[in-house]
Amino acid sequence: MIAKMLFTTVLLGIGLFFLIRRIVKLPSKYERKPKTLSAWSALDQGIDPTEIGEGE
């Protein structure tokens, strides 16, 4: 009886841990920062897009 209750509590704890971990991780997945600067995003930031690849 006690072992069954303890086992159920441990399983619920583990499940809750993974659920919270997944919820907390969710916003970083949808971050809107672009990894590369495209011509359109350069224009949005006031950068001349013709100058983006010349120095590389």
mmCIF entry with sequence, helices, sheets and N, C-alpha, C, O atoms, coordinates in Angstrom:
data_MODEL
# 
_entry.id   MODEL 
# 
_entity.id                         1 
_entity.type                       polymer 
_entity.pdbx_number_of_molecules   1 
# 
_entity_poly.entity_id                      1 
_entity_poly.type                           'polypeptide(L)' 
_entity_poly.nstd_linkage                   no 
_entity_poly.nstd_monomer                   no 
_entity_poly.pdbx_seq_one_letter_code       MIAKMLFTTVLLGIGLFFLIRRIVKLPSKYERKPKTLSAWSALDQGIDPTEIGEGE 
_entity_poly.pdbx_seq_one_letter_code_can   MIAKMLFTTVLLGIGLFFLIRRIVKLPSKYERKPKTLSAWSALDQGIDPTEIGEGE 
_entity_poly.pdbx_strand_id                 A 
# 
loop_
_entity_poly_seq.entity_id 
_entity_poly_seq.num 
_entity_poly_seq.mon_id 
_entity_poly_seq.hetero 
1 1  MET n 
1 2  ILE n 
1 3  ALA n 
1 4  LYS n 
1 5  MET n 
1 6  LEU n 
1 7  PHE n 
1 8  THR n 
1 9  THR n 
1 10 VAL n 
1 11 LEU n 
1 12 LEU n 
1 13 GLY n 
1 14 ILE n 
1 15 GLY n 
1 16 LEU n 
1 17 PHE n 
1 18 PHE n 
1 19 LEU n 
1 20 ILE n 
1 21 ARG n 
1 22 ARG n 
1 23 ILE n 
1 24 VAL n 
1 25 LYS n 
1 26 LEU n 
1 27 PRO n 
1 28 SER n 
1 29 LYS n 
1 30 TYR n 
1 31 GLU n 
1 32 ARG n 
1 33 LYS n 
1 34 PRO n 
1 35 LYS n 
1 36 THR n 
1 37 LEU n 
1 38 SER n 
1 39 ALA n 
1 40 TRP n 
1 41 SER n 
1 42 ALA n 
1 43 LEU n 
1 44 ASP n 
1 45 GLN n 
1 46 GLY n 
1 47 ILE n 
1 48 ASP n 
1 49 PRO n 
1 50 THR n 
1 51 GLU n 
1 52 ILE n 
1 53 GLY n 
1 54 GLU n 
1 55 GLY n 
1 56 GLU n 
# 
_struct_asym.id          A 
_struct_asym.entity_id   1 
# 
loop_
_struct_conf.conf_type_id 
_struct_conf.id 
_struct_conf.pdbx_PDB_helix_id 
_struct_conf.beg_label_comp_id 
_struct_conf.beg_label_asym_id 
_struct_conf.beg_label_seq_id 
_struct_conf.pdbx_beg_PDB_ins_code 
_struct_conf.end_label_comp_id 
_struct_conf.end_label_asym_id 
_struct_conf.end_label_seq_id 
_struct_conf.pdbx_end_PDB_ins_code 
_struct_conf.beg_auth_comp_id 
_struct_conf.beg_auth_asym_id 
_struct_conf.beg_auth_seq_id 
_struct_conf.end_auth_comp_id 
_struct_conf.end_auth_asym_id 
_struct_conf.end_auth_seq_id 
_struct_conf.pdbx_PDB_helix_class 
_struct_conf.details 
_struct_conf.pdbx_PDB_helix_length 
HELX_P HELX_P1 AA1 ILE A 2  ? LYS A 29 ? ILE A 2  LYS A 29 1 ? 28 
HELX_P HELX_P2 AA2 ALA A 39 ? ASP A 44 ? ALA A 39 ASP A 44 1 ? 6  
HELX_P HELX_P3 AA3 PRO A 49 ? GLU A 51 ? PRO A 49 GLU A 51 5 ? 3  
# 
_struct_conf_type.id          HELX_P 
_struct_conf_type.criteria    ? 
_struct_conf_type.reference   ? 
# 
loop_
_atom_site.group_PDB 
_atom_site.id 
_atom_site.type_symbol 
_atom_site.label_atom_id 
_atom_site.label_alt_id 
_atom_site.label_comp_id 
_atom_site.label_asym_id 
_atom_site.label_entity_id 
_atom_site.label_seq_id 
_atom_site.pdbx_PDB_ins_code 
_atom_site.Cartn_x 
_atom_site.Cartn_y 
_atom_site.Cartn_z 
_atom_site.occupancy 
_atom_site.B_iso_or_equiv 
_atom_site.pdbx_formal_charge 
_atom_site.auth_seq_id 
_atom_site.auth_comp_id 
_atom_site.auth_asym_id 
_atom_site.auth_atom_id 
_atom_site.pdbx_PDB_model_num 
ATOM 1   N N  . MET A 1 1  ? 0.830  -1.193 0.000   1.00 0.00 ? 1  MET A N  1 
ATOM 2   C CA . MET A 1 1  ? 0.000  0.000  0.000   1.00 0.00 ? 1  MET A CA 1 
ATOM 3   C C  . MET A 1 1  ? 0.871  1.253  0.000   1.00 0.00 ? 1  MET A C  1 
ATOM 4   O O  . MET A 1 1  ? 0.692  2.128  -0.848  1.00 0.00 ? 1  MET A O  1 
ATOM 5   N N  . ILE A 1 2  ? 1.820  1.351  0.948   1.00 0.00 ? 2  ILE A N  1 
ATOM 6   C CA . ILE A 1 2  ? 2.703  2.518  1.040   1.00 0.00 ? 2  ILE A CA 1 
ATOM 7   C C  . ILE A 1 2  ? 3.607  2.584  -0.191  1.00 0.00 ? 2  ILE A C  1 
ATOM 8   O O  . ILE A 1 2  ? 3.847  3.661  -0.736  1.00 0.00 ? 2  ILE A O  1 
ATOM 9   N N  . ALA A 1 3  ? 4.106  1.422  -0.624  1.00 0.00 ? 3  ALA A N  1 
ATOM 10  C CA . ALA A 1 3  ? 4.992  1.384  -1.789  1.00 0.00 ? 3  ALA A CA 1 
ATOM 11  C C  . ALA A 1 3  ? 4.261  1.833  -3.053  1.00 0.00 ? 3  ALA A C  1 
ATOM 12  O O  . ALA A 1 3  ? 4.831  2.539  -3.886  1.00 0.00 ? 3  ALA A O  1 
ATOM 13  N N  . LYS A 1 4  ? 3.012  1.428  -3.194  1.00 0.00 ? 4  LYS A N  1 
ATOM 14  C CA . LYS A 1 4  ? 2.222  1.823  -4.357  1.00 0.00 ? 4  LYS A CA 1 
ATOM 15  C C  . LYS A 1 4  ? 1.979  3.334  -4.362  1.00 0.00 ? 4  LYS A C  1 
ATOM 16  O O  . LYS A 1 4  ? 2.050  3.972  -5.413  1.00 0.00 ? 4  LYS A O  1 
ATOM 17  N N  . MET A 1 5  ? 1.695  3.902  -3.191  1.00 0.00 ? 5  MET A N  1 
ATOM 18  C CA . MET A 1 5  ? 1.465  5.332  -3.080  1.00 0.00 ? 5  MET A CA 1 
ATOM 19  C C  . MET A 1 5  ? 2.751  6.110  -3.354  1.00 0.00 ? 5  MET A C  1 
ATOM 20  O O  . MET A 1 5  ? 2.719  7.154  -4.006  1.00 0.00 ? 5  MET A O  1 
ATOM 21  N N  . LEU A 1 6  ? 3.867  5.611  -2.864  1.00 0.00 ? 6  LEU A N  1 
ATOM 22  C CA . LEU A 1 6  ? 5.156  6.245  -3.093  1.00 0.00 ? 6  LEU A CA 1 
ATOM 23  C C  . LEU A 1 6  ? 5.521  6.193  -4.576  1.00 0.00 ? 6  LEU A C  1 
ATOM 24  O O  . LEU A 1 6  ? 5.994  7.182  -5.136  1.00 0.00 ? 6  LEU A O  1 
ATOM 25  N N  . PHE A 1 7  ? 5.303  5.051  -5.205  1.00 0.00 ? 7  PHE A N  1 
ATOM 26  C CA . PHE A 1 7  ? 5.576  4.899  -6.629  1.00 0.00 ? 7  PHE A CA 1 
ATOM 27  C C  . PHE A 1 7  ? 4.734  5.869  -7.456  1.00 0.00 ? 7  PHE A C  1 
ATOM 28  O O  . PHE A 1 7  ? 5.246  6.496  -8.384  1.00 0.00 ? 7  PHE A O  1 
ATOM 29  N N  . THR A 1 8  ? 3.449  5.998  -7.127  1.00 0.00 ? 8  THR A N  1 
ATOM 30  C CA . THR A 1 8  ? 2.560  6.924  -7.828  1.00 0.00 ? 8  THR A CA 1 
ATOM 31  C C  . THR A 1 8  ? 3.022  8.364  -7.641  1.00 0.00 ? 8  THR A C  1 
ATOM 32  O O  . THR A 1 8  ? 3.001  9.145  -8.592  1.00 0.00 ? 8  THR A O  1 
ATOM 33  N N  . THR A 1 9  ? 3.435  8.725  -6.444  1.00 0.00 ? 9  THR A N  1 
ATOM 34  C CA . THR A 1 9  ? 3.912  10.076 -6.169  1.00 0.00 ? 9  THR A CA 1 
ATOM 35  C C  . THR A 1 9  ? 5.180  10.384 -6.959  1.00 0.00 ? 9  THR A C  1 
ATOM 36  O O  . THR A 1 9  ? 5.327  11.479 -7.501  1.00 0.00 ? 9  THR A O  1 
ATOM 37  N N  . VAL A 1 10 ? 6.090  9.422  -7.024  1.00 0.00 ? 10 VAL A N  1 
ATOM 38  C CA . VAL A 1 10 ? 7.323  9.616  -7.788  1.00 0.00 ? 10 VAL A CA 1 
ATOM 39  C C  . VAL A 1 10 ? 7.017  9.772  -9.271  1.00 0.00 ? 10 VAL A C  1 
ATOM 40  O O  . VAL A 1 10 ? 7.590  10.641 -9.928  1.00 0.00 ? 10 VAL A O  1 
ATOM 41  N N  . LEU A 1 11 ? 6.128  8.950  -9.806  1.00 0.00 ? 11 LEU A N  1 
ATOM 42  C CA . LEU A 1 11 ? 5.751  9.069  -11.218 1.00 0.00 ? 11 LEU A CA 1 
ATOM 43  C C  . LEU A 1 11 ? 5.095  10.416 -11.512 1.00 0.00 ? 11 LEU A C  1 
ATOM 44  O O  . LEU A 1 11 ? 5.398  11.044 -12.526 1.00 0.00 ? 11 LEU A O  1 
ATOM 45  N N  . LEU A 1 12 ? 4.208  10.856 -10.640 1.00 0.00 ? 12 LEU A N  1 
ATOM 46  C CA . LEU A 1 12 ? 3.576  12.162 -10.831 1.00 0.00 ? 12 LEU A CA 1 
ATOM 47  C C  . LEU A 1 12 ? 4.606  13.289 -10.751 1.00 0.00 ? 12 LEU A C  1 
ATOM 48  O O  . LEU A 1 12 ? 4.525  14.255 -11.508 1.00 0.00 ? 12 LEU A O  1 
ATOM 49  N N  . GLY A 1 13 ? 5.552  13.174 -9.859  1.00 0.00 ? 13 GLY A N  1 
ATOM 50  C CA . GLY A 1 13 ? 6.611  14.178 -9.733  1.00 0.00 ? 13 GLY A CA 1 
ATOM 51  C C  . GLY A 1 13 ? 7.467  14.260 -10.982 1.00 0.00 ? 13 GLY A C  1 
ATOM 52  O O  . GLY A 1 13 ? 7.787  15.351 -11.453 1.00 0.00 ? 13 GLY A O  1 
ATOM 53  N N  . ILE A 1 14 ? 7.837  13.103 -11.519 1.00 0.00 ? 14 ILE A N  1 
ATOM 54  C CA . ILE A 1 14 ? 8.647  13.077 -12.737 1.00 0.00 ? 14 ILE A CA 1 
ATOM 55  C C  . ILE A 1 14 ? 7.856  13.658 -13.916 1.00 0.00 ? 14 ILE A C  1 
ATOM 56  O O  . ILE A 1 14 ? 8.392  14.435 -14.706 1.00 0.00 ? 14 ILE A O  1 
ATOM 57  N N  . GLY A 1 15 ? 6.599  13.279 -14.026 1.00 0.00 ? 15 GLY A N  1 
ATOM 58  C CA . GLY A 1 15 ? 5.762  13.815 -15.101 1.00 0.00 ? 15 GLY A CA 1 
ATOM 59  C C  . GLY A 1 15 ? 5.587  15.321 -14.994 1.00 0.00 ? 15 GLY A C  1 
ATOM 60  O O  . GLY A 1 15 ? 5.641  16.025 -16.002 1.00 0.00 ? 15 GLY A O  1 
ATOM 61  N N  . LEU A 1 16 ? 5.381  15.815 -13.794 1.00 0.00 ? 16 LEU A N  1 
ATOM 62  C CA . LEU A 1 16 ? 5.241  17.250 -13.570 1.00 0.00 ? 16 LEU A CA 1 
ATOM 63  C C  . LEU A 1 16 ? 6.538  17.980 -13.897 1.00 0.00 ? 16 LEU A C  1 
ATOM 64  O O  . LEU A 1 16 ? 6.509  19.072 -14.465 1.00 0.00 ? 16 LEU A O  1 
ATOM 65  N N  . PHE A 1 17 ? 7.670  17.385 -13.543 1.00 0.00 ? 17 PHE A N  1 
ATOM 66  C CA . PHE A 1 17 ? 8.969  17.979 -13.843 1.00 0.00 ? 17 PHE A CA 1 
ATOM 67  C C  . PHE A 1 17 ? 9.149  18.171 -15.348 1.00 0.00 ? 17 PHE A C  1 
ATOM 68  O O  . PHE A 1 17 ? 9.543  19.250 -15.792 1.00 0.00 ? 17 PHE A O  1 
ATOM 69  N N  . PHE A 1 18 ? 8.861  17.126 -16.138 1.00 0.00 ? 18 PHE A N  1 
ATOM 70  C CA . PHE A 1 18 ? 9.037  17.229 -17.586 1.00 0.00 ? 18 PHE A CA 1 
ATOM 71  C C  . PHE A 1 18 ? 8.020  18.183 -18.209 1.00 0.00 ? 18 PHE A C  1 
ATOM 72  O O  . PHE A 1 18 ? 8.332  18.868 -19.183 1.00 0.00 ? 18 PHE A O  1 
ATOM 73  N N  . LEU A 1 19 ? 6.811  18.234 -17.660 1.00 0.00 ? 19 LEU A N  1 
ATOM 74  C CA . LEU A 1 19 ? 5.800  19.156 -18.164 1.00 0.00 ? 19 LEU A CA 1 
ATOM 75  C C  . LEU A 1 19 ? 6.225  20.601 -17.938 1.00 0.00 ? 19 LEU A C  1 
ATOM 76  O O  . LEU A 1 19 ? 6.127  21.423 -18.849 1.00 0.00 ? 19 LEU A O  1 
ATOM 77  N N  . ILE A 1 20 ? 6.693  20.918 -16.745 1.00 0.00 ? 20 ILE A N  1 
ATOM 78  C CA . ILE A 1 20 ? 7.146  22.277 -16.441 1.00 0.00 ? 20 ILE A CA 1 
ATOM 79  C C  . ILE A 1 20 ? 8.365  22.627 -17.290 1.00 0.00 ? 20 ILE A C  1 
ATOM 80  O O  . ILE A 1 20 ? 8.478  23.745 -17.793 1.00 0.00 ? 20 ILE A O  1 
ATOM 81  N N  . ARG A 1 21 ? 9.269  21.674 -17.444 1.00 0.00 ? 21 ARG A N  1 
ATOM 82  C CA . ARG A 1 21 ? 10.468 21.911 -18.244 1.00 0.00 ? 21 ARG A CA 1 
ATOM 83  C C  . ARG A 1 21 ? 10.105 22.238 -19.691 1.00 0.00 ? 21 ARG A C  1 
ATOM 84  O O  . ARG A 1 21 ? 10.715 23.108 -20.311 1.00 0.00 ? 21 ARG A O  1 
ATOM 85  N N  . ARG A 1 22 ? 9.123  21.544 -20.213 1.00 0.00 ? 22 ARG A N  1 
ATOM 86  C CA . ARG A 1 22 ? 8.689  21.787 -21.593 1.00 0.00 ? 22 ARG A CA 1 
ATOM 87  C C  . ARG A 1 22 ? 8.005  23.146 -21.730 1.00 0.00 ? 22 ARG A C  1 
ATOM 88  O O  . ARG A 1 22 ? 8.211  23.844 -22.723 1.00 0.00 ? 22 ARG A O  1 
ATOM 89  N N  . ILE A 1 23 ? 7.204  23.524 -20.756 1.00 0.00 ? 23 ILE A N  1 
ATOM 90  C CA . ILE A 1 23 ? 6.512  24.813 -20.796 1.00 0.00 ? 23 ILE A CA 1 
ATOM 91  C C  . ILE A 1 23 ? 7.505  25.959 -20.685 1.00 0.00 ? 23 ILE A C  1 
ATOM 92  O O  . ILE A 1 23 ? 7.366  26.963 -21.383 1.00 0.00 ? 23 ILE A O  1 
ATOM 93  N N  . VAL A 1 24 ? 8.490  25.831 -19.831 1.00 0.00 ? 24 VAL A N  1 
ATOM 94  C CA . VAL A 1 24 ? 9.471  26.899 -19.634 1.00 0.00 ? 24 VAL A CA 1 
ATOM 95  C C  . VAL A 1 24 ? 10.352 27.043 -20.874 1.00 0.00 ? 24 VAL A C  1 
ATOM 96  O O  . VAL A 1 24 ? 10.757 28.159 -21.198 1.00 0.00 ? 24 VAL A O  1 
ATOM 97  N N  . LYS A 1 25 ? 10.656 25.975 -21.562 1.00 0.00 ? 25 LYS A N  1 
ATOM 98  C CA . LYS A 1 25 ? 11.507 26.013 -22.736 1.00 0.00 ? 25 LYS A CA 1 
ATOM 99  C C  . LYS A 1 25 ? 10.784 26.565 -23.963 1.00 0.00 ? 25 LYS A C  1 
ATOM 100 O O  . LYS A 1 25 ? 11.443 27.002 -24.906 1.00 0.00 ? 25 LYS A O  1 
ATOM 101 N N  . LEU A 1 26 ? 9.492  26.559 -23.980 1.00 0.00 ? 26 LEU A N  1 
ATOM 102 C CA . LEU A 1 26 ? 8.706  26.912 -25.149 1.00 0.00 ? 26 LEU A CA 1 
ATOM 103 C C  . LEU A 1 26 ? 8.985  28.303 -25.704 1.00 0.00 ? 26 LEU A C  1 
ATOM 104 O O  . LEU A 1 26 ? 9.145  28.421 -26.919 1.00 0.00 ? 26 LEU A O  1 
ATOM 105 N N  . PRO A 1 27 ? 9.056  29.362 -24.905 1.00 0.00 ? 27 PRO A N  1 
ATOM 106 C CA . PRO A 1 27 ? 9.245  30.690 -25.493 1.00 0.00 ? 27 PRO A CA 1 
ATOM 107 C C  . PRO A 1 27 ? 10.550 30.854 -26.275 1.00 0.00 ? 27 PRO A C  1 
ATOM 108 O O  . PRO A 1 27 ? 10.556 31.560 -27.284 1.00 0.00 ? 27 PRO A O  1 
ATOM 109 N N  . SER A 1 28 ? 11.636 30.243 -25.860 1.00 0.00 ? 28 SER A N  1 
ATOM 110 C CA . SER A 1 28 ? 12.892 30.400 -26.580 1.00 0.00 ? 28 SER A CA 1 
ATOM 111 C C  . SER A 1 28 ? 12.817 29.797 -27.983 1.00 0.00 ? 28 SER A C  1 
ATOM 112 O O  . SER A 1 28 ? 13.548 30.213 -28.881 1.00 0.00 ? 28 SER A O  1 
ATOM 113 N N  . LYS A 1 29 ? 11.945 28.835 -28.163 1.00 0.00 ? 29 LYS A N  1 
ATOM 114 C CA . LYS A 1 29 ? 11.788 28.204 -29.463 1.00 0.00 ? 29 LYS A CA 1 
ATOM 115 C C  . LYS A 1 29 ? 11.186 29.178 -30.473 1.00 0.00 ? 29 LYS A C  1 
ATOM 116 O O  . LYS A 1 29 ? 11.458 29.076 -31.669 1.00 0.00 ? 29 LYS A O  1 
ATOM 117 N N  . TYR A 1 30 ? 10.381 30.110 -30.006 1.00 0.00 ? 30 TYR A N  1 
ATOM 118 C CA . TYR A 1 30 ? 9.681  31.032 -30.887 1.00 0.00 ? 30 TYR A CA 1 
ATOM 119 C C  . TYR A 1 30 ? 10.282 32.436 -30.858 1.00 0.00 ? 30 TYR A C  1 
ATOM 120 O O  . TYR A 1 30 ? 9.592  33.409 -31.161 1.00 0.00 ? 30 TYR A O  1 
ATOM 121 N N  . GLU A 1 31 ? 11.543 32.546 -30.501 1.00 0.00 ? 31 GLU A N  1 
ATOM 122 C CA . GLU A 1 31 ? 12.182 33.850 -30.486 1.00 0.00 ? 31 GLU A CA 1 
ATOM 123 C C  . GLU A 1 31 ? 12.242 34.395 -31.907 1.00 0.00 ? 31 GLU A C  1 
ATOM 124 O O  . GLU A 1 31 ? 12.551 33.656 -32.841 1.00 0.00 ? 31 GLU A O  1 
ATOM 125 N N  . ARG A 1 32 ? 11.952 35.670 -32.077 1.00 0.00 ? 32 ARG A N  1 
ATOM 126 C CA . ARG A 1 32 ? 11.804 36.243 -33.395 1.00 0.00 ? 32 ARG A CA 1 
ATOM 127 C C  . ARG A 1 32 ? 13.068 36.917 -33.938 1.00 0.00 ? 32 ARG A C  1 
ATOM 128 O O  . ARG A 1 32 ? 13.001 37.561 -34.985 1.00 0.00 ? 32 ARG A O  1 
ATOM 129 N N  . LYS A 1 33 ? 14.210 36.793 -33.268 1.00 0.00 ? 33 LYS A N  1 
ATOM 130 C CA . LYS A 1 33 ? 15.432 37.406 -33.769 1.00 0.00 ? 33 LYS A CA 1 
ATOM 131 C C  . LYS A 1 33 ? 15.983 36.593 -34.939 1.00 0.00 ? 33 LYS A C  1 
ATOM 132 O O  . LYS A 1 33 ? 16.178 35.384 -34.808 1.00 0.00 ? 33 LYS A O  1 
ATOM 133 N N  . PRO A 1 34 ? 16.234 37.227 -36.065 1.00 0.00 ? 34 PRO A N  1 
ATOM 134 C CA . PRO A 1 34 ? 16.819 36.487 -37.183 1.00 0.00 ? 34 PRO A CA 1 
ATOM 135 C C  . PRO A 1 34 ? 18.291 36.177 -36.920 1.00 0.00 ? 34 PRO A C  1 
ATOM 136 O O  . PRO A 1 34 ? 19.007 36.989 -36.334 1.00 0.00 ? 34 PRO A O  1 
ATOM 137 N N  . LYS A 1 35 ? 18.735 35.010 -37.351 1.00 0.00 ? 35 LYS A N  1 
ATOM 138 C CA . LYS A 1 35 ? 20.123 34.617 -37.142 1.00 0.00 ? 35 LYS A CA 1 
ATOM 139 C C  . LYS A 1 35 ? 21.032 35.285 -38.167 1.00 0.00 ? 35 LYS A C  1 
ATOM 140 O O  . LYS A 1 35 ? 22.191 35.574 -37.868 1.00 0.00 ? 35 LYS A O  1 
ATOM 141 N N  . THR A 1 36 ? 20.523 35.535 -39.373 1.00 0.00 ? 36 THR A N  1 
ATOM 142 C CA . THR A 1 36 ? 21.297 36.218 -40.401 1.00 0.00 ? 36 THR A CA 1 
ATOM 143 C C  . THR A 1 36 ? 20.588 37.496 -40.783 1.00 0.00 ? 36 THR A C  1 
ATOM 144 O O  . THR A 1 36 ? 19.364 37.591 -40.698 1.00 0.00 ? 36 THR A O  1 
ATOM 145 N N  . LEU A 1 37 ? 21.351 38.465 -41.199 1.00 0.00 ? 37 LEU A N  1 
ATOM 146 C CA . LEU A 1 37 ? 20.788 39.766 -41.564 1.00 0.00 ? 37 LEU A CA 1 
ATOM 147 C C  . LEU A 1 37 ? 20.465 39.752 -43.050 1.00 0.00 ? 37 LEU A C  1 
ATOM 148 O O  . LEU A 1 37 ? 21.367 39.719 -43.887 1.00 0.00 ? 37 LEU A O  1 
ATOM 149 N N  . SER A 1 38 ? 19.180 39.779 -43.374 1.00 0.00 ? 38 SER A N  1 
ATOM 150 C CA . SER A 1 38 ? 18.787 39.812 -44.773 1.00 0.00 ? 38 SER A CA 1 
ATOM 151 C C  . SER A 1 38 ? 18.719 41.269 -45.232 1.00 0.00 ? 38 SER A C  1 
ATOM 152 O O  . SER A 1 38 ? 18.814 42.189 -44.419 1.00 0.00 ? 38 SER A O  1 
ATOM 153 N N  . ALA A 1 39 ? 18.557 41.466 -46.521 1.00 0.00 ? 39 ALA A N  1 
ATOM 154 C CA . ALA A 1 39 ? 18.482 42.828 -47.058 1.00 0.00 ? 39 ALA A CA 1 
ATOM 155 C C  . ALA A 1 39 ? 17.279 43.572 -46.483 1.00 0.00 ? 39 ALA A C  1 
ATOM 156 O O  . ALA A 1 39 ? 17.360 44.766 -46.194 1.00 0.00 ? 39 ALA A O  1 
ATOM 157 N N  . TRP A 1 40 ? 16.167 42.864 -46.318 1.00 0.00 ? 40 TRP A N  1 
ATOM 158 C CA . TRP A 1 40 ? 14.964 43.514 -45.799 1.00 0.00 ? 40 TRP A CA 1 
ATOM 159 C C  . TRP A 1 40 ? 15.126 43.898 -44.332 1.00 0.00 ? 40 TRP A C  1 
ATOM 160 O O  . TRP A 1 40 ? 14.719 44.988 -43.929 1.00 0.00 ? 40 TRP A O  1 
ATOM 161 N N  . SER A 1 41 ? 15.713 43.015 -43.533 1.00 0.00 ? 41 SER A N  1 
ATOM 162 C CA . SER A 1 41 ? 15.893 43.353 -42.120 1.00 0.00 ? 41 SER A CA 1 
ATOM 163 C C  . SER A 1 41 ? 16.965 44.424 -41.951 1.00 0.00 ? 41 SER A C  1 
ATOM 164 O O  . SER A 1 41 ? 16.906 45.205 -41.002 1.00 0.00 ? 41 SER A O  1 
ATOM 165 N N  . ALA A 1 42 ? 17.941 44.475 -42.851 1.00 0.00 ? 42 ALA A N  1 
ATOM 166 C CA . ALA A 1 42 ? 18.940 45.541 -42.801 1.00 0.00 ? 42 ALA A CA 1 
ATOM 167 C C  . ALA A 1 42 ? 18.279 46.891 -43.064 1.00 0.00 ? 42 ALA A C  1 
ATOM 168 O O  . ALA A 1 42 ? 18.585 47.881 -42.401 1.00 0.00 ? 42 ALA A O  1 
ATOM 169 N N  . LEU A 1 43 ? 17.381 46.921 -44.027 1.00 0.00 ? 43 LEU A N  1 
ATOM 170 C CA . LEU A 1 43 ? 16.655 48.166 -44.302 1.00 0.00 ? 43 LEU A CA 1 
ATOM 171 C C  . LEU A 1 43 ? 15.812 48.589 -43.106 1.00 0.00 ? 43 LEU A C  1 
ATOM 172 O O  . LEU A 1 43 ? 15.715 49.778 -42.802 1.00 0.00 ? 43 LEU A O  1 
ATOM 173 N N  . ASP A 1 44 ? 15.202 47.621 -42.426 1.00 0.00 ? 44 ASP A N  1 
ATOM 174 C CA . ASP A 1 44 ? 14.406 47.929 -41.237 1.00 0.00 ? 44 ASP A CA 1 
ATOM 175 C C  . ASP A 1 44 ? 15.259 48.551 -40.141 1.00 0.00 ? 44 ASP A C  1 
ATOM 176 O O  . ASP A 1 44 ? 14.766 49.367 -39.363 1.00 0.00 ? 44 ASP A O  1 
ATOM 177 N N  . GLN A 1 45 ? 16.539 48.174 -40.069 1.00 0.00 ? 45 GLN A N  1 
ATOM 178 C CA . GLN A 1 45 ? 17.432 48.696 -39.042 1.00 0.00 ? 45 GLN A CA 1 
ATOM 179 C C  . GLN A 1 45 ? 18.196 49.925 -39.516 1.00 0.00 ? 45 GLN A C  1 
ATOM 180 O O  . GLN A 1 45 ? 19.030 50.450 -38.778 1.00 0.00 ? 45 GLN A O  1 
ATOM 181 N N  . GLY A 1 46 ? 17.932 50.393 -40.724 1.00 0.00 ? 46 GLY A N  1 
ATOM 182 C CA . GLY A 1 46 ? 18.596 51.592 -41.232 1.00 0.00 ? 46 GLY A CA 1 
ATOM 183 C C  . GLY A 1 46 ? 19.979 51.323 -41.800 1.00 0.00 ? 46 GLY A C  1 
ATOM 184 O O  . GLY A 1 46 ? 20.788 52.245 -41.903 1.00 0.00 ? 46 GLY A O  1 
ATOM 185 N N  . ILE A 1 47 ? 20.267 50.097 -42.166 1.00 0.00 ? 47 ILE A N  1 
ATOM 186 C CA . ILE A 1 47 ? 21.565 49.734 -42.728 1.00 0.00 ? 47 ILE A CA 1 
ATOM 187 C C  . ILE A 1 47 ? 21.424 49.612 -44.241 1.00 0.00 ? 47 ILE A C  1 
ATOM 188 O O  . ILE A 1 47 ? 20.449 49.046 -44.735 1.00 0.00 ? 47 ILE A O  1 
ATOM 189 N N  . ASP A 1 48 ? 22.399 50.144 -44.973 1.00 0.00 ? 48 ASP A N  1 
ATOM 190 C CA . ASP A 1 48 ? 22.376 50.032 -46.423 1.00 0.00 ? 48 ASP A CA 1 
ATOM 191 C C  . ASP A 1 48 ? 22.685 48.592 -46.810 1.00 0.00 ? 48 ASP A C  1 
ATOM 192 O O  . ASP A 1 48 ? 23.791 48.121 -46.541 1.00 0.00 ? 48 ASP A O  1 
ATOM 193 N N  . PRO A 1 49 ? 21.746 47.868 -47.436 1.00 0.00 ? 49 PRO A N  1 
ATOM 194 C CA . PRO A 1 49 ? 21.967 46.448 -47.720 1.00 0.00 ? 49 PRO A CA 1 
ATOM 195 C C  . PRO A 1 49 ? 23.061 46.200 -48.747 1.00 0.00 ? 49 PRO A C  1 
ATOM 196 O O  . PRO A 1 49 ? 23.556 45.076 -48.840 1.00 0.00 ? 49 PRO A O  1 
ATOM 197 N N  . THR A 1 50 ? 23.460 47.209 -49.525 1.00 0.00 ? 50 THR A N  1 
ATOM 198 C CA . THR A 1 50 ? 24.535 46.997 -50.501 1.00 0.00 ? 50 THR A CA 1 
ATOM 199 C C  . THR A 1 50 ? 25.892 46.920 -49.829 1.00 0.00 ? 50 THR A C  1 
ATOM 200 O O  . THR A 1 50 ? 26.866 46.478 -50.438 1.00 0.00 ? 50 THR A O  1 
ATOM 201 N N  . GLU A 1 51 ? 25.964 47.353 -48.559 1.00 0.00 ? 51 GLU A N  1 
ATOM 202 C CA . GLU A 1 51 ? 27.233 47.319 -47.829 1.00 0.00 ? 51 GLU A CA 1 
ATOM 203 C C  . GLU A 1 51 ? 27.396 46.031 -47.043 1.00 0.00 ? 51 GLU A C  1 
ATOM 204 O O  . GLU A 1 51 ? 28.481 45.783 -46.516 1.00 0.00 ? 51 GLU A O  1 
ATOM 205 N N  . ILE A 1 52 ? 26.363 45.199 -46.942 1.00 0.00 ? 52 ILE A N  1 
ATOM 206 C CA . ILE A 1 52 ? 26.419 43.961 -46.118 1.00 0.00 ? 52 ILE A CA 1 
ATOM 207 C C  . ILE A 1 52 ? 27.388 42.950 -46.650 1.00 0.00 ? 52 ILE A C  1 
ATOM 208 O O  . ILE A 1 52 ? 27.637 42.362 -45.598 1.00 0.00 ? 52 ILE A O  1 
ATOM 209 N N  . GLY A 1 53 ? 27.902 42.516 -47.307 1.00 0.00 ? 53 GLY A N  1 
ATOM 210 C CA . GLY A 1 53 ? 28.774 41.452 -47.762 1.00 0.00 ? 53 GLY A CA 1 
ATOM 211 C C  . GLY A 1 53 ? 30.052 41.958 -48.364 1.00 0.00 ? 53 GLY A C  1 
ATOM 212 O O  . GLY A 1 53 ? 30.892 41.148 -48.756 1.00 0.00 ? 53 GLY A O  1 
ATOM 213 N N  . GLU A 1 54 ? 30.253 43.304 -48.465 1.00 0.00 ? 54 GLU A N  1 
ATOM 214 C CA . GLU A 1 54 ? 31.473 43.821 -49.072 1.00 0.00 ? 54 GLU A CA 1 
ATOM 215 C C  . GLU A 1 54 ? 32.684 43.619 -48.210 1.00 0.00 ? 54 GLU A C  1 
ATOM 216 O O  . GLU A 1 54 ? 33.766 43.382 -48.747 1.00 0.00 ? 54 GLU A O  1 
ATOM 217 N N  . GLY A 1 55 ? 32.571 43.697 -46.906 1.00 0.00 ? 55 GLY A N  1 
ATOM 218 C CA . GLY A 1 55 ? 33.714 43.601 -46.022 1.00 0.00 ? 55 GLY A CA 1 
ATOM 219 C C  . GLY A 1 55 ? 34.124 42.174 -45.714 1.00 0.00 ? 55 GLY A C  1 
ATOM 220 O O  . GLY A 1 55 ? 35.134 41.962 -45.044 1.00 0.00 ? 55 GLY A O  1 
ATOM 221 N N  . GLU A 1 56 ? 33.386 41.212 -46.173 1.00 0.00 ? 56 GLU A N  1 
ATOM 222 C CA . GLU A 1 56 ? 33.681 39.813 -45.833 1.00 0.00 ? 56 GLU A CA 1 
ATOM 223 C C  . GLU A 1 56 ? 34.585 39.181 -46.841 1.00 0.00 ? 56 GLU A C  1 
ATOM 224 O O  . GLU A 1 56 ? 34.933 38.008 -46.708 1.00 0.00 ? 56 GLU A O  1 
# 
